[in-house]
């Protein structure tokens, strides 16, 4: 019975390990300020074509905010904050796994191992997002 549940946890954690980076990458858009402004400008054009003044106003407000406040260095800081947060989560998961290992509870160990693998995948995805953003900024200079 215990082996069966450990196999289930192992399979689940493997699936999770491979699916988290893909989901996490979708979370990041890798856009520079210039690209964000261009996207909003395009949305304004579509809103004007459909004569939707509410959307026009909303998108023009967003465009003004981007033009006045958005900097690539600020966006990079946000990506770095995500990396730092994910790294902290990995450290916490490592500590939780160590505590579970000390308890000897195999189900708890498997659960904490799965959590650690998930957090490691999220950390790697955040690192990849930061690097992708940096590369995009360099390419647009």
Secondary structure, 3 states (H helix, E strand, C coil): CHHHHHHHHHHHHHHHHHHHHHHHHHHCCCCCHHHHHHHHHHHHHHHHHCCCHHHHHHHHHHHHHHHHHCCHHHHHHHHHHHHHHHHHHHHHHHHHHHHHHHHCCHHHHHHHHHHHHHHHHHHHHHHHHHHHHHHHHHHCC
